[in-house]
Amino acid sequence: MVRAKLVYRSKLFYPDGAIREMVIWQLPIKAPDRHHGLKYRLYYGNAKGKCLVRYDNESGKGDHKHIAGKEELYRFITVEKLVEDFQKDIDRLRRSK
């Protein structure tokens, strides 16, 4: 059995204790709900461990994001755009504090 290959992992701690973690895997085969051949989890949470922003594509749900407790579909274009959109959502939340 061929397993997913880790292609990127990053963890950043903000001065206020918040955490941003991004993990992306290359799948051995594409699936209907992962047409781009990637599995990913991008997480941002506060110092107390509460998830504030998460982008992921768990099996059966496809690409989607969670922001402040609300889930919505996400249109995946490229990895670069995914990371850019994720960071924009984090920046928006951090500015609104």
C-alpha positions as CSV (number, residue, x, y, z in Angstrom):
1,M,0.0,0.0,0.0
2,V,1.4,3.4,-1.0
3,R,0.9,6.0,1.6
4,A,0.5,9.8,1.3
5,K,3.8,11.7,1.2
6,L,4.4,14.7,3.5
7,V,5.3,17.6,1.3
8,Y,5.1,20.5,3.7
9,R,4.9,21.1,7.4
10,S,5.2,24.4,9.2
11,K,4.4,25.5,12.8
12,L,4.5,29.2,13.9
13,F,3.9,30.5,17.4
14,Y,2.7,34.1,17.5
15,P,3.9,36.4,20.4
16,D,0.4,36.3,22.0
17,G,0.6,32.4,22.1
18,A,-1.6,31.8,19.0
19,I,-0.5,28.9,16.8
20,R,-0.5,28.5,13.0
21,E,0.2,25.1,11.7
22,M,0.1,24.0,8.0
23,V,0.5,20.3,6.9
24,I,0.1,19.2,3.3
25,W,0.5,15.6,1.9
26,Q,0.6,14.4,-1.7
27,L,-1.8,11.5,-2.1
28,P,-0.7,8.4,-4.1
29,I,-3.9,8.7,-6.2
30,K,-6.4,11.4,-6.8
31,A,-9.9,11.0,-5.5
32,P,-13.2,12.7,-6.6
33,D,-13.3,14.9,-3.5
34,R,-9.5,15.6,-3.7
35,H,-9.1,16.2,-7.5
36,H,-5.8,18.0,-6.9
37,G,-4.2,14.9,-5.3
38,L,-3.5,16.7,-2.0
39,K,-4.7,16.2,1.6
40,Y,-4.2,19.3,3.8
41,R,-4.9,20.7,7.2
42,L,-4.2,24.4,7.9
43,Y,-4.9,25.4,11.4
44,Y,-4.9,28.7,13.4
45,G,-5.9,28.7,17.1
46,N,-5.6,31.0,20.1
47,A,-3.3,30.4,23.0
48,K,-6.0,28.5,24.8
49,G,-6.2,26.0,22.0
50,K,-9.5,27.2,20.5
51,C,-9.6,26.8,16.7
52,L,-10.3,30.1,15.0
53,V,-9.5,29.2,11.4
54,R,-9.1,25.8,9.7
55,Y,-8.9,24.8,6.1
56,D,-9.0,21.1,5.4
57,N,-10.3,18.5,3.0
58,E,-11.2,15.5,5.0
59,S,-12.4,12.5,3.0
60,G,-16.1,12.8,2.0
61,K,-16.3,16.5,2.6
62,G,-13.9,18.0,0.0
63,D,-12.2,21.4,0.3
64,H,-13.8,23.6,3.0
65,K,-12.9,26.0,5.7
66,H,-14.0,26.8,9.2
67,I,-13.9,30.4,10.5
68,A,-15.0,31.3,14.0
69,G,-17.2,28.2,14.2
70,K,-18.8,28.4,10.7
71,E,-18.1,25.9,8.0
72,E,-18.2,26.8,4.3
73,L,-17.0,25.3,1.0
74,Y,-13.6,26.4,-0.3
75,R,-12.7,26.5,-4.0
76,F,-9.1,25.1,-4.2
77,I,-7.1,26.6,-7.1
78,T,-3.4,26.2,-6.1
79,V,-1.4,25.5,-2.9
80,E,-0.1,29.1,-3.1
81,K,-3.6,30.5,-3.2
82,L,-4.7,28.2,-0.4
83,V,-2.0,29.4,1.9
84,E,-2.6,33.0,0.8
85,D,-6.4,32.8,1.6
86,F,-5.7,31.1,4.9
87,Q,-3.2,33.8,5.9
88,K,-5.7,36.5,4.9
89,D,-8.3,35.0,7.1
90,I,-5.9,34.9,10.0
91,D,-4.8,38.5,9.4
92,R,-8.4,39.6,9.3
93,L,-9.1,37.9,12.7
94,R,-6.0,39.3,14.3
95,R,-6.8,42.8,13.2
96,S,-10.3,42.6,14.6
97,K,-9.1,41.9,18.1
